[in-house]
Amino acid sequence: MTVVDPRAAMHLSETAVSVELQTGDMILNIGPQHPSTHGVLRLVARVDGERVHDVDPVIGYMHRGYEKLAEVRTYAQITALVNRIDWVSGFSNEIAFVAAVEKLMGIEVPERASYIRLILTELTRISSHLVFMSSYPLELGASTPLMHALREREHVLDLIESVTGGRFHPNFNRIGGVKPALGQGASTKKMSQDLPAGFFQATRDAMGRVLDVCDDLDDLVTGNELFQARTAGVGVIPREKALEYGMSGPNLRASGVDFDLRRDGEMVLPYDRFDFEVPLGKNGDCYDRYVVRLEEIRQAAAIVAQAVEGIPSGPLQSKVPRIIKVPAGQAYVRTENPKGEMGYYVISEGGRIPYRVKIRSASFGNLSILPWILEGTLVPDLVAIMGSLDFVLGDVDR
Amino acid sequence: MTESPSETTGNPVVAYAADVAELVGASSFAAEFDTVRIYVDRGDWVDSLRKARDEGGLEFFSWLSAIDWSRAVEVGDPVEDPDELVERFEVVCRLSSVENWHGAQFIAVVPKDDPVIDSIVELFAGAEWHEREAAEMFGLDFAGHPNLKNLYLPDRFEGNPLRKSFALLAREVKPWPGTVDVEAMPGGLGGGESDESAVDDGGEGE
């Protein structure tokens, strides 16, 4: 008979830890339908507890084959396709495409039309960034900023609607200019083809409110300790990686690359006439990506305010043939979309429909870094990092 | 303010294209419509792009795709001069600078009977998705690619949709609806009777 001395026996807690915990990799399937995926993105993550080993993004659920569809449509019809690529910034998707066609045809766009394009592009940028400002804090658990940001976005969308008649998919650009606007309340026949009455004052008011909501967001989000703890130092993307993966736009500038096509690229729209700054980040983390976008809203509001003051009068459309035939040639035109570099490589063989259109969309490059950036992160950070990239799946899948 | 190609005289784009062509040892180049095209041999593909990145300052990998130059087209318009055309694929890679407007499309010709080209994933990790897309859409093979599976298309999808020989099924089963509801335009344009007229007239009569 053995006598067990209780004092010599192993303590229960020690027994528990002495048993080797069998931790193995678990496959965690996120999406395709998940609030943080901004559309239909599926992530197959191999996780060990809270640690993400690797991630395999599965995309293509939104693939609509625009490059093939563009090969069977006339140039004028393609603008309706392209503004559905990134549906949060429909208007600005059209700019580079019509600019490429105008370049091939040698068409000069009237100044007033350029200004209207520029104003609407910047309004779209504000609206797109406000979506980010609402959804990103929400993904991190703060629901109040959503209300503030979306309220002001509604005013901006109203402005876009008052000119184009559409909130998301304006299809407003024409080759050689812009479509005559709705023209509500205009007195003369000439004016009835132009911007709606009261547009300038409404724009000034809206820009004031947008700047106010930026201050609100500063109070609510930027200085918030919880927000900073979730984002600062998380998801750091160094300059070299950002360039190698083709990240562009605010994501690239958050990594400290001082490059903005509005300032440094070819002047598709007359940005060289306005004063604005290109905000930059230092660390390339989620926090910087947020701050850069917030500052970009302020700069875009400043550009719109200047453009509204300086808009020249004149025609909205230059003379173009009734049936648009584009001379043979290849042109690549890129513009600074809210999410980054949007480019169209248009190849014409002289007909009414293009031979090939390659669409370079910003979110595709921005998202392709996911497997690299998510490797070794924590599961809660996964949502923080993905949200900070501000992608739209329509822009990824095209 | 960096200079913009269309604003300066003396065409700096052509001069720039010549510089890049010389740097990477291109077989030919073109600079039209402010777009620089640098043609390199398929065998020099990776080396040329490495030179462009390391010595030419084109650090930003923008995109990679392909073009199917084909005489027979299933949908869309054929090329302007089919008799002159050399049937081929062109693999296009766009690199650009983040200091100024510099940038170029690097193009390698890939023959149809041997659609293989070296992968540039070792140079630009971001090319992985772009090459997967080009592979499934055109039926190209990127030698050395670590994971050349379908990107967009379902696993068992048959065919390569962006090849000119690939029919657009929607057009096969149903005429282009763009013509159906459009009223006849003055001068007999629009108001389509057939699939063809939609393509010819610009649908809504733009």
Interface residues (C-beta under 8 A of the other chain):
Chain A: I59 G60 H63 G65 E67 K68 L69 E71 V72 R73 T74 Y75 A76 Q77 K103 L104 R174 I175 K241 L243 E244 Y245 G246 M247 S248 L252 V257 D258 F259 R263 D264 G265 E266 M267 D272 R322 I323 I324 A328 G329 Q330 A331 Y332 V333 R334 E341 G343 Y345 I347 E349 G350 G351 R352 I353 Y355 R356 K358 R360 F364 G365 S368 I369 W372 D397
Chain B: M1 T2 S4 P5 S6 E7 A30 E32 F33 D34 T35 R37 E59 F60 F61 S62 W63 S65 I67 D68 V75 G76 D77 P78 V79 E80 V92 R94 V98 E99 N100 W101 Q105 F124 A125 G126 E128 W129 M137 N150 L151 Y152 L153 P154 P161 L162 F166 L168 R171 W176 G178 L189 V199 D200 D201 G202 G203 E204 G205 E206
